[in-house]
Amino acid sequence: MTARQVFYEGHVQGVGFRYTTKQVAMGFDVRGWVKNLADGRVEMLVLGEAEEVEEFLQEIRDSVLGGHIRNETVEEIVPPDGVTGFSIER
């Protein structure tokens, strides 16, 4: 099990970023959440097998969302307990 905390910068709010990310997640065996931050970035937590997580992140880059992302910061973190499904956090 691996966990990644991802921060996206660019025109990532007000373009359906969170909704599209959740839709993309449905095609992968991943868990986590995505949320808007007050500073205009989007934060995402994603957990799963390493290869599945990397394929999911690549699918986001390759999707329509890729054109809105100016910068992406990915950090490996300790997998938190109690994360089920993939949700949009507020």
Secondary structure as GFF3:
##gff-version 3
##sequence-region A 1 90
A	DSSP	beta_strand	2	10	.	.	.	ID=ss1
A	DSSP	alpha_helix	17	25	.	.	.	ID=ss2
A	DSSP	beta_strand	31	36	.	.	.	ID=ss3
A	DSSP	beta_strand	42	48	.	.	.	ID=ss4
A	DSSP	alpha_helix	50	62	.	.	.	ID=ss5
A	DSSP	three_ten_helix	64	68	.	.	.	ID=ss6
A	DSSP	beta_strand	69	77	.	.	.	ID=ss7
A	DSSP	beta_strand	86	88	.	.	.	ID=ss8
###
